Amino acid sequence: MATDLRTDLTTASVIELDDAWGAHNYHPLPVVISSGEGAWVTDVEGRRYLDFLSGYSALNFGHRHPDLIRAAHEQLDRLTLTSRAFHNDRYGAFCRDLAALTGTDTVLTMNTGAEAVESAIKVARKWAYEVKGVAFDAAEIIVAAGNFHGRTTTIVSFSDDPAAHDNYGPFTPGFVTVPYGDAQAVRDAIGPNTAAVLMEPIQGEAGVVVPPAGFWADVRATCTENDVLMIADEIQSGLARTGTLFALDHEGVRADLYTLGKALGGGIIPVSAVVGRGDVLGVLKPGQHGSTFGGYPVAAAVGHAVVDLLATGEFQARSTELGAHLHARLGELVGHGVAAVRGRGLWAGVDIDPMYRTGREVSMALRDQGVLCKETHERTLRMAPPLVISRDEIDRAVDALAAALQA
Ligand SMILES: *Cc1c(COP(=O)(O)O)cnc(C)c1O
C-alpha cells in the first residue's frame, strides 16, 4: 500500500533511482520529501523542513489543506472523468464561481499553465482575425523580455532564456519582444496587426521582478486605444500570492484575459484556466479547441474548493500582513550578504551579493538549516512560502538565511 512507511528508502538510494531512470531535465536540491502538511515537509529520513518554495506557488494553501483534500476524496469516491463529450455535475458550478471570484464572464478550463497560455494565444489570434480584422496569418502578440510562460514549442519560441529556447526550433513566428516594465516600448511596438499584449504582472521565474508603478495602467490604456487584448499571465502571481486575488489588482487594472494555473489545483492536481471577456472567449465554437481532462470532475471539485478558500479573503489578508513582515525582515539583510530584495506579499526575489555565495550554495546551506528554497538563475533566491505560514516560521526562515549567508 502507498501509505506503508518505506523505511528502506534513503536520500541517496532515491536520488540514485531518479538519476538512473528519470530524464535529467531538472537539478533538484538533494532532499527527498515523503510527506507534507501545511508549511512543512518531511524527508525519507524523518528530517523536517519549512517549505519556502510552495511548488512555485502551486501550494499557496499549504500541503494537504483539509478542505481541498476532502473535496478531492469525495469526488474520487463518486466520479472521476466523463470527458467533455457529456456534461458532468461539477463543471458548471466551478466555472460560475470562478467567474464570480475573478469578476469575469467566461471560463475556459485546461490542465497545465502552459496549456492555459497556449489557449490564450490561440483565442487572441482567432479574435484578431474574426473580430478585429487583422490580415490572415499576420497577427502579432507583444511579449516581455525575461518572460516565463511555460515550455511548449510555441511558448519557448518567444523565450529569451537560452536554456528554455535554444535548439527547439523551428520556432512559432508572430511574437514581438519589448523590455519588461517599459510602457513606451509597448506603445511603440503596437501596429495594425497587434492582437494582444501577453505579460506576467510580476515576473516570477525572472526573479520576482515588479514593474514600475503606473506601467500596467499605461499598458491598459494603450491596449484599449488600439483595440488590443491585454492578457495577464497570473499563473504564478495570482490567487492571493501577492496579497490580492490578482497581482494586477494592486494597479487597479483589469485584463481582458487572465491565465490561471498552479494554485488553482490546490497543489493536488493540475488545473488551469483562461478567464475573461465573454465576447473574446466566445470566438471558440464546438470542436475548435479542447482537452480530454480540462475541467474534468476531479479538477472542478478541487478547483471549486480553491475558489471557496479564496472567496473568504483570508489568504489574501495573510499574504499582505505576513508579506510586510517577510519584506521587513529580508530588508535587514541588505548589505549583509543580500544585494537587493524585490516582491510583493509573501513573494520575494532575494539577490545574493556576488561577494558572498551563489544561489545554489545558499539553497544548500538553507536546506541544512531546515528551510527549502531554490535559486532562480545564478544569484537570486525565490521565496514563496505557503500562505498558511506563521510569523514565527517566517522569522525562523529569515534567521536561517542570515546564518546561511555568513556560513
Ligand atoms: C509556471 C508558469 C507557467 C507554466 O505552468 P506549467 O503548469 O508549468 O505549464 C506559465 N506562466 C507562468 C507565469 C508560470 O509561472
The ligand as an ORCA input file, in Angstrom:
! r2SCAN-3c Opt
* xyz 0 1
  C       4.624     28.073    -14.097
  C       4.195     29.092    -15.067
  C       3.637     28.745    -16.321
  C       3.568     27.317    -16.805
  O       2.832     26.478    -15.996
  P       3.006     24.874    -16.128
  O       1.908     24.329    -15.285
  O       4.362     24.537    -15.615
  O       2.860     24.538    -17.577
  C       3.184     29.756    -17.131
  N       3.281     31.042    -16.757
  C       3.811     31.422    -15.580
  C       3.858     32.867    -15.222
  C       4.310     30.457    -14.705
  O       4.876     30.839    -13.556
*
